[in-house]
């Protein structure tokens, strides 16, 4: 019984959610679709290259065993996944739009042919001439062929709707966790010996994973994306944080390894709960700021586009 209720709720979220449609996840307010697809595909390849290079560097230094325990790594992995899903949805939406345009053109051509036939049918003399033509039977068969109904567009599949939902969660976690990563790295870790950018490779990876991530967040929120924010989704991010804290202290309990120095007992007087509460509060503040920015963006951009359309018309 519980499984059936859960299944109904999931299907209702996937197929009866007005927000979960291609247009909000595959288009932008200001960037054309072909350019948007190119940007997202390029960023996916770039982020994947940074991620693979970081893993290879950690393995070369004998630190590959704890590579997946860093919050920076997991966050950047989420960013890479987001751009992969975003590139897929954008390219798929472009192809569907082209197919719709072709269907519309074919329908218009068919309607034009039917109108011409109706005009011809009003003249009896022309009808008589058409009946005497040797190719009249083939003409009628072609007419029947043209009158066949246009193929109806198939509804989205469960896999596609799950891909959009995953992109939505990845977008919200990306835009909320990226500023947190940059703030902690440059304010707490970089001034100490915990973070070094000695070699050009380390500098490239460090800047990409701790500074470029926030720059991409601003670009995605303000220019590239149209994806909405939902206050009710904060619980999902809270679950992500709880799972990560469990992973961090799993590394301490099993390997005796502190992923970050502020996880050590000497910080906050050994009150781990205080540290967890502080992290959750910081994420909540960033979440509220992002929520307000998205509300303002979704309010101002449509007004600007409407004014622009009016100015081009008049």
N, C-alpha and C positions, 0 to 999 in steps of 0.2 A: 504493500500500500504506500509506504513512504517512498519507495523507488519510483512508483508511478507518478506521485505528486511531484517529485524532483524532476522527472522527465518532462512533465507538462510545463513546469516553470522554466526549464531550460529551453524547450521548444518555443514557448511564448516569448521569452527574451530574444531568441534568435530571429523569429519570423514575424512577430507582432510588435517589434520595437521600432518606432518611427525614426529613431536616431541611427539605427544600424542599417544604413543604406550606403551604396557605393559612392554617391556624390560627396558625402561629408568626409570620406576617408581617402578619396582618390582625386580630389580637385583642390584648388586654391582660390582665394579671393582675387589674387593679383597675378599669379604665375600661370601661363598657358599650360595645358596638359602635356604636350610633347616635351617642353622644357622641364616641367615638374618631374616627369618620368625619367628624363636624363639625369637630373640632379639627384633624385633619390637612388637611382641605380648606381651612379658614380660614388655617392656617399656610402652605399652598402659595400661596394668593393673596397673603398678606402678603409672603412672601419674594420672589415674582415682582415685586411692586410695588417693593420695595426694590432689586432687581436692575435693573429698567428705569429707575428714578429715578437710580441710580448711573451707568448708562450714559449717560443723557441729560445729567446734570451734567458728566460727563467730555467728552462731545461739545461741550457749550456752552463749556467752557474750553479746547477745542482739544487734549484729551488722549484722544480716543476711539481713536486708533491703537494705544495701548499698554494699553487697558483690560483686554484679555484676558490680559495678561502677569503680572498680580498674583496671587499665591497666594491672597490673600483673596478676590478675585473668583471664581477657579476653585473654591475651597472652598465659597463661598456659592452658586455655581451648582449644585454637587453637592448641597447641602442642599435647594435648591429642587426639583431633580429627585427627590430622595428623597421629599419630601412629596407630589410629584405621583404617583409610583409607589405610595406608601403609601396615599394617599387612594383611588386606583383599586382596589388590592387589597382594602382594607377595604370599600368600597362593593360590589364584586363578591362578596365573601364573604358580606355581609349578604343580597344578593339570592339567592344560592345557598341560604343557610340558610332563607330564606322559602319558596323553591320546595320544599326538602326537607320543611319542615313541612306545606305544602299537600299534598304527595304522601303523607305519613304520614296526614294526616286523611282523604284520599280512600281510602287503603287500609283504614283503620279503619272507615270507613262501608261500604265494600264487604264487609268481613268481617262486619260486623253484618247486612247484608242476606243474605249467604250463610248465616249462622247461623239467621236467621229462616226462610229457605227450608228448611233442614234440619229445623227443628222442625215446620214445616208438613208436610214430607214424611212424618213419622212417624205422622201421623193420616190414615188412608185416607178418612175422610169429607170432610175438608177438601180433600184432593186431588181427589176427585170433584167437589166444588163448584167448584174452580178450573178444571177441565177444561170445565165447562159454561158458564163465563163467556164472553161474546162477545169480550172483549179478551184471551183466553188466548194467541193467536198473537203479538200485539204484546208481551205480557208475556214470552213466551219469547224474542222477538228482543231485547227490552231486557235480558233476563238474559244472553244471549250477549254483548251489548255490554258489560255490566258485568264479565263474566268475562274480557274482553280484558286481557292483561298490562299492568302499569304500565310506563310508559316508563323505560328504564334511563338513569341519568345518564351523560352522555358523559365520557370521560376528558379531562384537561386538554390543551390544545394546546401545541405547541412555543413559540408566541409567549407564552402565559401563563407557562410555566415559565421562559422567558428573562426575562420581566418580574420574576418573583420573584427570580431570580438577580441581576439588575441591582439590585433593591432591596436585596438582601443586601450586595452590594459597596458600594453607596452608603451604607448604614447604617454599615458598619465604617469607611469612610473619613471619614464625617461625624463619628462619635463619637471618632475618633482625631485628626483634623486640626483640629477646632474648638478644643480647648484649646491646641494649638500656635499657632494664629493669634492667639488672645487673649493668650497669654503674650508672643509676640514684639512684638505691637502695643503693649500697655500698658507693657512693660518696656523696649523698645529704641526704638520709633519715636515714641510719643506724647510722651516728654520732650524730643524734639528738634524741629527745624523740619520734619521729614519728614511729620508728621501734624498737622493743624489742624482744630479743630471750631468755627470762628468763627460761621458762620451756623446758624440752626435746622435747615436742610436737611442741612448737613454733620454736625451733631450727631446728627440722627436716623439718617442713613445710617451714620455711624461707630459709634454705639452698637449699631445693629442688626447690623452685619456683624462687629463685634469684641467684643461683650459678650453680646448676645442669642443669638448662635450657640452659645456655651458653655452658657448657661441652657437653651436648647432641647435641647442634648445631654444635660444632666442630667435634664431632664423626660422625654426619650425613653427613656433607659436605665433610669431608676428607676420611672417611672410608666406611660408610654404603650406601650412596646414589649415584645415577648416574643421578639424576634429574637436568636438565639444568636451567640456569637463563636467563631471557629475559629482556633487558633494557626497552622494551615497557610496561612491567607490573608494573613499578613504579607508574603509575597512579592509579592502584588498591590499593596500599598501601597508597597513598595520600588520597584516598577516605576513607579508614579505619581510618586514623588519623583525618580527618575532622569529621567523624561520632563520634569518641571518644571525641574530643573536644566539640562537641555539647552535648554529654551525660554528660561530666564533668560539663559544665556550666548549663545544665538542672538541675543537682543536686543542684547547687548553687541557681538557681532561684526558685526552688520548695521547697527544704528542707533547704536552707541556709547552705549546707554542702560542704566544699571544700575537694575533694577527696585527693589531695596532697597539702601540704602547699605552694608550689611555684605557685599555681593557685591563691593565694590571691593577692589583689591589691597592697599590700605593696611591692611585688616583682616586679622588672623591672619598678618601678615608676608608676604602674597602666597601663602600655602599654601592653595590652593583645596580640595585634598583634605582638609585638616584641617577646613575649614568643612563640607564634605559629610559627613564622618564625624561631626561634632558633631550635625548635623541628623538623621542617621539614628539616632544614639544616643538623642536626645530622643524621636523618634517611637517607637523601640523601648520606651523606658521607659513612655511613655503607653499603648502597646499592651498591655504586660504588666499595667499597672494596670487598664485596661479589661477585659482578659481575666479577671482576678481578681474584679472587680466583677460581671461577668456570671455567673461561676460561683456567686458568693455569692447573687446575685439569683435565679437559677434553682433554687437550693437552698432558700432561705428562703421565697419566695413560695408555692410549692406546699404547704409545711408549714403556713403561715399559713392558706391557703385550706382545707386539710383540717380544721384545728382549728375554723375558722369554720363549716364545714358540720356538724361534729359538735355544736357548741354550738347551732346552729339546730334540729337534729334532736331533741336531748335537752332 
